[in-house]
């Protein structure tokens, strides 16, 4: 068996990597599906590049002003 493989002690126990508690709070659940007013944020070149990197965009328009 590989040293990094996930194993169960028995089939009734969850894998050790499974999360037991939700990260979504009751307050968050209360607003799921509810509409809200749109929010507009101004960002600069750095913010645009950070967003593009964070979501995996590789198009030069996000990183090279001449391409934009």
N, CA, C and O atoms as a GROMACS GRO file, in nm:
protein
  272
    1UNK      N    1   0.084  -0.118   0.000
    1UNK     CA    2   0.000   0.000   0.000
    1UNK      C    3   0.089   0.124   0.000
    1UNK      O    4   0.194   0.126   0.064
    2UNK      N    5   0.047   0.227  -0.072
    2UNK     CA    6   0.123   0.351  -0.078
    2UNK      C    7   0.114   0.425   0.055
    2UNK      O    8   0.010   0.421   0.119
    3UNK      N    9   0.219   0.492   0.098
    3UNK     CA   10   0.216   0.560   0.227
    3UNK      C   11   0.117   0.675   0.233
    3UNK      O   12   0.075   0.714   0.343
    4UNK      N   13   0.079   0.732   0.119
    4UNK     CA   14  -0.014   0.845   0.121
    4UNK      C   15  -0.158   0.803   0.091
    4UNK      O   16  -0.246   0.889   0.081
    5UNK      N   17  -0.184   0.675   0.078
    5UNK     CA   18  -0.318   0.628   0.045
    5UNK      C   19  -0.413   0.650   0.163
    5UNK      O   20  -0.371   0.641   0.278
    6UNK      N   21  -0.539   0.679   0.134
    6UNK     CA   22  -0.640   0.696   0.237
    6UNK      C   23  -0.696   0.559   0.273
    6UNK      O   24  -0.731   0.480   0.185
    7UNK      N   25  -0.706   0.531   0.399
    7UNK     CA   26  -0.757   0.401   0.442
    7UNK      C   27  -0.864   0.418   0.548
    7UNK      O   28  -0.864   0.516   0.622
    8UNK      N   29  -0.953   0.323   0.554
    8UNK     CA   30  -1.055   0.320   0.658
    8UNK      C   31  -1.021   0.208   0.753
    8UNK      O   32  -0.970   0.103   0.713
    9UNK      N   33  -1.050   0.230   0.880
    9UNK     CA   34  -1.032   0.123   0.977
    9UNK      C   35  -1.140   0.019   0.952
    9UNK      O   36  -1.113  -0.101   0.954
   10UNK      N   37  -1.262   0.064   0.930
   10UNK     CA   38  -1.369  -0.025   0.887
   10UNK      C   39  -1.462   0.054   0.794
   10UNK      O   40  -1.451   0.176   0.787
   11UNK      N   41  -1.550  -0.013   0.725
   11UNK     CA   42  -1.634   0.052   0.625
   11UNK      C   43  -1.734   0.151   0.685
   11UNK      O   44  -1.783   0.238   0.613
   12UNK      N   45  -1.764   0.139   0.813
   12UNK     CA   46  -1.861   0.231   0.874
   12UNK      C   47  -1.798   0.364   0.912
   12UNK      O   48  -1.869   0.463   0.931
   13UNK      N   49  -1.667   0.368   0.924
   13UNK     CA   50  -1.598   0.491   0.960
   13UNK      C   51  -1.570   0.574   0.835
   13UNK      O   52  -1.535   0.518   0.731
   14UNK      N   53  -1.586   0.707   0.843
   14UNK     CA   54  -1.553   0.791   0.727
   14UNK      C   55  -1.402   0.796   0.706
   14UNK      O   56  -1.324   0.770   0.797
   15UNK      N   57  -1.363   0.829   0.584
   15UNK     CA   58  -1.221   0.849   0.558
   15UNK      C   59  -1.169   0.960   0.647
   15UNK      O   60  -1.242   1.052   0.682
   16UNK      N   61  -1.043   0.952   0.684
   16UNK     CA   62  -0.984   1.052   0.771
   16UNK      C   63  -0.985   1.191   0.707
   16UNK      O   64  -0.980   1.291   0.779
   17UNK      N   65  -0.990   1.199   0.574
   17UNK     CA   66  -0.989   1.328   0.507
   17UNK      C   67  -1.127   1.392   0.500
   17UNK      O   68  -1.138   1.509   0.462
   18UNK      N   69  -1.231   1.319   0.535
   18UNK     CA   70  -1.365   1.376   0.529
   18UNK      C   71  -1.386   1.472   0.645
   18UNK      O   72  -1.343   1.447   0.758
   19UNK      N   73  -1.453   1.582   0.616
   19UNK     CA   74  -1.480   1.683   0.716
   19UNK      C   75  -1.606   1.645   0.793
   19UNK      O   76  -1.707   1.608   0.732
   20UNK      N   77  -1.601   1.655   0.924
   20UNK     CA   78  -1.716   1.617   1.005
   20UNK      C   79  -1.813   1.733   1.025
   20UNK      O   80  -1.933   1.710   1.035
   21UNK      N   81  -1.763   1.856   1.030
   21UNK     CA   82  -1.849   1.972   1.049
   21UNK      C   83  -1.847   2.058   0.923
   21UNK      O   84  -1.745   2.069   0.855
   22UNK      N   85  -1.961   2.117   0.894
   22UNK     CA   86  -1.970   2.203   0.778
   22UNK      C   87  -1.904   2.338   0.807
   22UNK      O   88  -1.909   2.386   0.920
   23UNK      N   89  -1.845   2.396   0.706
   23UNK     CA   90  -1.789   2.530   0.719
   23UNK      C   91  -1.894   2.637   0.693
   23UNK      O   92  -1.870   2.755   0.717
   24UNK      N   93  -2.009   2.595   0.643
   24UNK     CA   94  -2.116   2.689   0.613
   24UNK      C   95  -2.197   2.713   0.740
   24UNK      O   96  -2.252   2.619   0.799
   25UNK      N   97  -2.204   2.838   0.782
   25UNK     CA   98  -2.275   2.872   0.905
   25UNK      C   99  -2.425   2.880   0.878
   25UNK      O  100  -2.469   2.885   0.763
   26UNK      N  101  -2.504   2.882   0.986
   26UNK     CA  102  -2.649   2.899   0.971
   26UNK      C  103  -2.681   3.033   0.906
   26UNK      O  104  -2.776   3.043   0.828
   27UNK      N  105  -2.603   3.136   0.939
   27UNK     CA  106  -2.624   3.268   0.879
   27UNK      C  107  -2.603   3.262   0.728
   27UNK      O  108  -2.678   3.324   0.652
   28UNK      N  109  -2.502   3.188   0.683
   28UNK     CA  110  -2.477   3.172   0.540
   28UNK      C  111  -2.591   3.095   0.474
   28UNK      O  112  -2.637   3.132   0.366
   29UNK      N  113  -2.636   2.990   0.538
   29UNK     CA  114  -2.745   2.909   0.482
   29UNK      C  115  -2.872   2.991   0.466
   29UNK      O  116  -2.949   2.970   0.372
   30UNK      N  117  -2.895   3.085   0.556
   30UNK     CA  118  -3.017   3.165   0.554
   30UNK      C  119  -3.026   3.254   0.430
   30UNK      O  120  -3.137   3.293   0.392
   31UNK      N  121  -2.914   3.286   0.367
   31UNK     CA  122  -2.919   3.374   0.250
   31UNK      C  123  -2.899   3.301   0.118
   31UNK      O  124  -2.898   3.363   0.012
   32UNK      N  125  -2.883   3.171   0.122
   32UNK     CA  126  -2.868   3.094  -0.002
   32UNK      C  127  -2.996   3.107  -0.084
   32UNK      O  128  -3.105   3.082  -0.034
   33UNK      N  129  -2.980   3.146  -0.209
   33UNK     CA  130  -3.093   3.158  -0.300
   33UNK      C  131  -3.166   3.291  -0.293
   33UNK      O  132  -3.257   3.315  -0.373
   34UNK      N  133  -3.129   3.379  -0.201
   34UNK     CA  134  -3.194   3.509  -0.190
   34UNK      C  135  -3.121   3.610  -0.277
   34UNK      O  136  -2.998   3.611  -0.285
   35UNK      N  137  -3.199   3.694  -0.343
   35UNK     CA  138  -3.141   3.798  -0.428
   35UNK      C  139  -3.097   3.916  -0.343
   35UNK      O  140  -3.155   3.943  -0.238
   36UNK      N  141  -2.995   3.984  -0.390
   36UNK     CA  142  -2.948   4.103  -0.321
   36UNK      C  143  -2.915   4.210  -0.426
   36UNK      O  144  -2.913   4.183  -0.546
   37UNK      N  145  -2.890   4.329  -0.378
   37UNK     CA  146  -2.852   4.437  -0.467
   37UNK      C  147  -2.713   4.408  -0.523
   37UNK      O  148  -2.629   4.351  -0.454
   38UNK      N  149  -2.688   4.446  -0.648
   38UNK     CA  150  -2.554   4.426  -0.703
   38UNK      C  151  -2.452   4.514  -0.631
   38UNK      O  152  -2.485   4.623  -0.584
   39UNK      N  153  -2.330   4.466  -0.624
   39UNK     CA  154  -2.222   4.540  -0.562
   39UNK      C  155  -2.114   4.562  -0.667
   39UNK      O  156  -2.078   4.470  -0.740
   40UNK      N  157  -2.064   4.683  -0.675
   40UNK     CA  158  -1.960   4.716  -0.771
   40UNK      C  159  -1.833   4.754  -0.695
   40UNK      O  160  -1.837   4.835  -0.603
   41UNK      N  161  -1.722   4.695  -0.736
   41UNK     CA  162  -1.592   4.727  -0.678
   41UNK      C  163  -1.500   4.775  -0.788
   41UNK      O  164  -1.496   4.716  -0.896
   42UNK      N  165  -1.427   4.882  -0.762
   42UNK     CA  166  -1.324   4.924  -0.856
   42UNK      C  167  -1.195   4.855  -0.820
   42UNK      O  168  -1.156   4.850  -0.703
   43UNK      N  169  -1.128   4.802  -0.920
   43UNK     CA  170  -0.999   4.739  -0.895
   43UNK      C  171  -0.895   4.801  -0.986
   43UNK      O  172  -0.927   4.855  -1.092
   44UNK      N  173  -0.770   4.794  -0.944
   44UNK     CA  174  -0.662   4.845  -1.026
   44UNK      C  175  -0.598   4.730  -1.103
   44UNK      O  176  -0.645   4.617  -1.096
   45UNK      N  177  -0.491   4.759  -1.175
   45UNK     CA  178  -0.424   4.655  -1.255
   45UNK      C  179  -0.379   4.538  -1.169
   45UNK      O  180  -0.391   4.422  -1.209
   46UNK      N  181  -0.326   4.569  -1.051
   46UNK     CA  182  -0.278   4.463  -0.963
   46UNK      C  183  -0.392   4.372  -0.920
   46UNK      O  184  -0.378   4.250  -0.920
   47UNK      N  185  -0.505   4.431  -0.884
   47UNK     CA  186  -0.621   4.351  -0.844
   47UNK      C  187  -0.671   4.263  -0.957
   47UNK      O  188  -0.711   4.149  -0.934
   48UNK      N  189  -0.669   4.316  -1.078
   48UNK     CA  190  -0.711   4.238  -1.195
   48UNK      C  191  -0.618   4.119  -1.216
   48UNK      O  192  -0.664   4.008  -1.243
   49UNK      N  193  -0.489   4.142  -1.203
   49UNK     CA  194  -0.392   4.033  -1.219
   49UNK      C  195  -0.407   3.928  -1.108
   49UNK      O  196  -0.400   3.808  -1.134
   50UNK      N  197  -0.428   3.975  -0.986
   50UNK     CA  198  -0.446   3.881  -0.874
   50UNK      C  199  -0.569   3.793  -0.896
   50UNK      O  200  -0.564   3.673  -0.873
   51UNK      N  201  -0.678   3.854  -0.941
   51UNK     CA  202  -0.799   3.777  -0.969
   51UNK      C  203  -0.773   3.675  -1.079
   51UNK      O  204  -0.810   3.558  -1.066
   52UNK      N  205  -0.709   3.718  -1.187
   52UNK     CA  206  -0.682   3.628  -1.299
   52UNK      C  207  -0.597   3.509  -1.255
   52UNK      O  208  -0.624   3.396  -1.294
   53UNK      N  209  -0.495   3.536  -1.174
   53UNK     CA  210  -0.411   3.425  -1.125
   53UNK      C  211  -0.492   3.332  -1.035
   53UNK      O  212  -0.478   3.210  -1.043
   54UNK      N  213  -0.575   3.391  -0.949
   54UNK     CA  214  -0.651   3.311  -0.852
   54UNK      C  215  -0.747   3.214  -0.920
   54UNK      O  216  -0.768   3.103  -0.872
   55UNK      N  217  -0.806   3.255  -1.033
   55UNK     CA  218  -0.903   3.170  -1.101
   55UNK      C  219  -0.842   3.093  -1.219
   55UNK      O  220  -0.913   3.020  -1.288
   56UNK      N  221  -0.712   3.110  -1.240
   56UNK     CA  222  -0.644   3.032  -1.343
   56UNK      C  223  -0.652   3.087  -1.484
   56UNK      O  224  -0.625   3.015  -1.580
   57UNK      N  225  -0.688   3.215  -1.499
   57UNK     CA  226  -0.690   3.274  -1.632
   57UNK      C  227  -0.547   3.294  -1.680
   57UNK      O  228  -0.462   3.342  -1.604
   58UNK      N  229  -0.520   3.259  -1.803
   58UNK     CA  230  -0.386   3.275  -1.858
   58UNK      C  231  -0.382   3.370  -1.978
   58UNK      O  232  -0.276   3.395  -2.034
   59UNK      N  233  -0.497   3.421  -2.017
   59UNK     CA  234  -0.505   3.512  -2.131
   59UNK      C  235  -0.419   3.636  -2.105
   59UNK      O  236  -0.430   3.697  -1.998
   60UNK      N  237  -0.334   3.674  -2.200
   60UNK     CA  238  -0.246   3.790  -2.182
   60UNK      C  239  -0.320   3.921  -2.153
   60UNK      O  240  -0.260   4.013  -2.097
   61UNK      N  241  -0.447   3.932  -2.189
   61UNK     CA  242  -0.517   4.059  -2.163
   61UNK      C  243  -0.523   4.092  -2.013
   61UNK      O  244  -0.541   4.207  -1.976
   62UNK      N  245  -0.508   3.992  -1.929
   62UNK     CA  246  -0.510   4.016  -1.785
   62UNK      C  247  -0.373   4.056  -1.730
   62UNK      O  248  -0.365   4.106  -1.618
   63UNK      N  249  -0.267   4.034  -1.806
   63UNK     CA  250  -0.132   4.055  -1.754
   63UNK      C  251  -0.050   4.155  -1.834
   63UNK      O  252   0.049   4.208  -1.783
   64UNK      N  253  -0.088   4.182  -1.958
   64UNK     CA  254  -0.010   4.268  -2.046
   64UNK      C  255  -0.098   4.382  -2.096
   64UNK      O  256  -0.194   4.360  -2.169
   65UNK      N  257  -0.066   4.505  -2.054
   65UNK     CA  258  -0.148   4.620  -2.093
   65UNK      C  259  -0.155   4.637  -2.244
   65UNK      O  260  -0.258   4.679  -2.296
   66UNK      N  261  -0.049   4.606  -2.315
   66UNK     CA  262  -0.049   4.619  -2.461
   66UNK      C  263  -0.148   4.521  -2.524
   66UNK      O  264  -0.212   4.554  -2.625
   67UNK      N  265  -0.162   4.403  -2.466
   67UNK     CA  266  -0.256   4.303  -2.519
   67UNK      C  267  -0.400   4.342  -2.488
   67UNK      O  268  -0.492   4.305  -2.561
   68UNK      N  269  -0.419   4.414  -2.380
   68UNK     CA  270  -0.555   4.453  -2.341
   68UNK      C  271  -0.605   4.562  -2.432
   68UNK      O  272  -0.717   4.610  -2.417
   0.00000   0.00000   0.00000
